[in-house]
Amino acid sequence: VTAAPPTAADPRVPPVLAIMEFTADGGATLGHRIVDAGAPHVLVSDLSATRGDGIFETISLGAGHTQALEPHLRRFAHSAALLELPPPDLDTWREAVLEVAAALGAGTAPDEGFVKIVLTRGVEGQDAPTGWAYAAASPDHTPARTTGIRIVLLDRGYRHDVAQTSPWLLAGAKTLSYAVNRAAYREAARRDADDALFLSSDGFLLEGAVSNLVLRAGDRLITPRTDLGILEGTTQHDIFTWAEGEGFTCSYEVLTPDDLANADAAWLVSSVRHAAPVRAVDGIDRPVDRELSDRINDYLRGRTE
Ligand SMILES: Cc1ncc(COP(=O)(O)O)c(C=O)c1O
């Protein structure tokens, strides 16, 4: 059903894995060690496996360079705080990320890759978290970046102010509990689309299943406000910084489906896939701004920090 599936990552680039080491009494971060990425390392009683109780970040690599690493690390620490996990020592995590990124491709970095970092509440009954940093080559997302994607609007079932009224729902934390996000993809596929954009129960545009929304209206770029229980996107943020330099005015607003319907162009933006232009919403075709899509993706792919 998917019109633009990514093609598989380069099989000649084996993944690289670092396991984080923590003290056994409370989980202060000690360091990391490189291990065999093909061997088992996580116990079946780890709370990530049994409850999805943990957090993650996915950092894209362009020609071996980490992209938006500091914002990703800051968001990782923010997610840890929302879940009341031991605060990750960001210097130690940064070292692990840079080491697995440098080792990927053994000196010949793939054009595009990613590092996924994971911190879990650890093994049930023990007082230390589990963590790792995993680097791999990215699949080829060119079709989504050029032809574009068809999306459907799905009600997330939460009001726009859920982060303020119900912090226990962890809106705005990047948790490992992504079964809902995957279910949204399956619902999109059932409706002959490639991706989903969540709406609040009171009718406001939120975020994609794993991405943020960016609209263009003339020379303005607009994204939903980040206090609506969504993730603060690192890709969206970098696009805005770049676009301001290109003469666009950028803003965070409360948006409705009409704003999407009336926009000159729309993208779902995220690490790894970068900017995917939206070519249909709920079965209705809409224009793709190929020229600006290419400029945005050239910028995103070429980032060296
Ligand atoms: C729910 C959700 N929103 C937004 C994003 C986009 O964030 P970023 O651009 O930092 O990858 C992601 C990232 O995967 C996500 O999972």
The ligand as a Gaussian input file, in Angstrom:
#p B3LYP/6-31G(d) Opt

LIG

0 1
 C        6.245000      11.807000      17.956000
 C        7.376000      12.515000      17.269000
 N        7.241000      13.815000      16.956000
 C        8.227000      14.491000      16.327000
 C        9.421000      13.868000      15.979000
 C       10.472000      14.640000      15.216000
 O       11.600000      14.918000      16.004000
 P       13.048000      15.102000      15.387000
 O       12.945000      16.086000      14.282000
 O       13.829000      15.624000      16.513000
 O       13.496000      13.771000      14.902000
 C        9.632000      12.539000      16.330000
 C       10.927000      11.926000      16.025000
 O       11.122000      10.823000      15.749000
 C        8.578000      11.837000      16.982000
 O        8.720000      10.548000      17.302000

